Amino acid sequence: MKRFKKAEEPEEKTLTSDDQDTVRYLINKQTFDGLWDLNSKIIEQLIGKPLSRFQHSTDTRLLVSAIIILVLETRLHHFHRCDMV
């Protein structure tokens, strides 16, 4: 039986202060089902508060996705779809 080498996980990117990079990062991290599965470190970099401060839901992906949508709608709303192409 042929064994394949396990692909190494890429190191988690640190967000920059560049809004366009942030939008691209979030687009790339969105999963097929429309949710985001980001770790608490990325959420804290994005909103300045730890994810545990909002942890009232049993579904972390749903909470993370709600936070991302709020950030996109409020802080990053100036990026239109055509700007990202």
N, C-alpha and C positions, 0 to 999 in steps of 0.2 A: 504494500500500500504506500502510495506516495504521500509524503507529508509536506505541507506548505509552511513556510516561515510566517509566524504571526506578525501582522503589520504593527509597527510601533505607533502608539497614540501620539499625535502631534502635541507639543506643549501648548497649554492654554494661552491664548493671546491676551495681552494686557491692553485694555482700551486706552486710546489716546484722547487728547482734547479736540481732535479734528472730528467735527460732526459728520462729515461725509464718510470717513473711515468707520465711524460708529454705525451708521446706517448700513453700510456694506457688510460689516461684521454681523449685525443682527439679521440681515437678509440671508447670509450664508448659514447662520445657526438655526434658522427656522426649520422645523422638521416637516415631513410630508403631511402630517395631520394638522398643520397650521400652528402648533404650539412651539414653545421654546423650552429647551432642557439645559439651562445654564446653571453654573454653580454659584454659590452665595458670594464668592469673591468678585465675580463679574457683576452681579447685581449691586453689590456695594460700590464698585467703581462707577457704575452707571447712575445710581441715584443718591449715593452718599450715605446710605443707611443700610445696616445689615438685614439680610433676608429674614432672620429670626425675629425681627421686630414686627413683621407682618405675618408670621407663621400661625395662622388661625385655621387654615384649611389642611385637610389631609392630603390633598393633591398638589404637591409642590409645583408641578409643571403648569397647572392651571393658574396658580398664583403668580409664577414667574411670567407667564404669557400675558396676564393682565397688566403687570408692571411694565413690560416691554411695550404693549400697545399704548399705555398712558404716556410713556416717554416719547414714543414716535408721534403721538398726537399733540403733545404739548411742547416739548423741547426741540424736536426735530421736524416739525411740521413744514418748515420752509423748503424741505427737499421734496420736489415733485417727482413723480414717476419718470418723466422724460429726462430729468437731471441725472438719473442713475444709469442711463443707457450708455 
